[in-house]
Amino acid sequence: MSNFVSALRKKIKIAEENNAIDTSTWRFERSKTLKITEHDTIESLLNVFSLNFPWWRTRWERMDELHQAALISLFHAHPTLMQHVWVILDKNLDENSNLKHDKWRFEDLEFTLFEKLGLMNDEIEAEIYRKVEKENVEG
């Protein structure tokens, strides 16, 4: 080993000891909404989904290639749909993709979106809520 490499390793070791950070208090916190910037691609956003929702990664891997291609095409045309899916997933899943409630909870339109995108499967037991406008409520 050359003197240069030896000296460099000593400096790195000293720097690591002086700048040690206690990572034991770090906590995963997922954003409540998906933030889409002009630099994002659909593929990069799908990776963000996979990183934040292990359920999504599992569901995506179970889809056939045509289904994946159709969703990618749809998300290219309407990227805000991804924000809606994010909100639904965040509302129902914790950071380990465990259900926050005993069942999936959807508002009527959320369920329709999930169903039309083909994200529903036999493992999903759901409660569906319909919002009622105050004008239509009697009494």
Order of alpha helices (4+ residues) and beta strands (2+ residues): alpha-alpha-alpha-alpha-alpha-beta-alpha-beta
